[in-house]
Amino acid sequence: MMRYFMLTAALALGILTSCTSAQNDSAMAQNETIENLKTRRSIRAYTEQMPPKELLEQVIEAGTYAPTGKGNQSPIIVAVTDKTMRDSLSRLNAAVMGMDSDPFYGAPAVLIVLADRKYPTYLYDGSLVMGNLLNAAHAVGLGSCWIHRAKEVFDSEEGKALLKSWGIEGDYEGIGNCIIGYPAQEAPAPKPRKPDYVHFIE
Ligand SMILES: Cc1cc2nc3c(=O)[nH]c(=O)nc-3n(C[C@H](O)[C@H](O)[C@H](O)COP(=O)(O)O)c2cc1C
């Protein structure tokens, strides 16, 4: 009787373990967050349609949950949807490159990430916020792209004047511009990952 009980228990445990491991396998195979991270691409053509504020707020909120050194939350996000301001920022950004094209690729909105230089990890913190914004945009069906030169723009006299006019005081460095909107292009295929990207030391 005891032998029979132990056999049944062992069988049940085996089935349970194999179910859990099958569930783990399938979770690994189709994890939605990981799929999102892998399928996000930089979008460089947008429709003029402004995403609803609630959608932008969702993306921005995800940005604010990025990890920061010592949890200091050194970055800030400035969400620009005003067309005149968006165009001025585009002009300032293009001027850094000595160009007059639109470096924002027609995107209707731009989420500027700046970070407070007084925190030693500000650059890492701000970059992680940018990453969260880009990935969150993709997760809600919006296109996005990191547009650089925020540092140069907000170190310039015009940039400093803008920060002042927005009521932002402190030693803020521009980390990046996350342009955002509805894509007007298919997401490009990613480049193959380089073979020596990863080193396992086992
Ligand atoms: C720090 C940084 C700066 C970037 N600056 C620009 C930029 O100014 N303009 C642009 O079109 N893309 C810019 N990108 C986007 C990259 O070109 C893009 O991420 C890269 O080509 C890989 O493509 P993917 O994002 O589709 O995977 C930047 C990306 C990073 C991380």
The ligand as an ORCA input file, in Angstrom:
! r2SCAN-3c Opt
* xyz 0 1
  C      22.750     57.818    -28.595
  C      21.943     57.690    -29.854
  C      21.857     58.743    -30.733
  C      21.087     58.641    -31.893
  N      20.940     59.736    -32.692
  C      20.180     59.639    -33.805
  C      19.944     60.779    -34.612
  O      20.376     61.880    -34.307
  N      19.205     60.618    -35.724
  C      18.684     59.412    -36.099
  O      18.028     59.335    -37.142
  N      18.851     58.313    -35.326
  C      19.591     58.404    -34.193
  N      19.739     57.314    -33.383
  C      19.083     56.032    -33.734
  C      20.110     55.008    -34.214
  O      20.597     55.390    -35.465
  C      19.424     53.641    -34.241
  O      19.056     53.265    -32.941
  C      20.343     52.571    -34.834
  O      20.578     52.813    -36.190
  C      19.749     51.169    -34.669
  O      18.483     51.078    -35.265
  P      17.196     50.638    -34.445
  O      16.966     51.689    -33.392
  O      16.104     50.584    -35.446
  O      17.477     49.320    -33.827
  C      20.451     57.418    -32.196
  C      20.544     56.348    -31.301
  C      21.257     56.480    -30.141
  C      21.282     55.333    -29.155
*
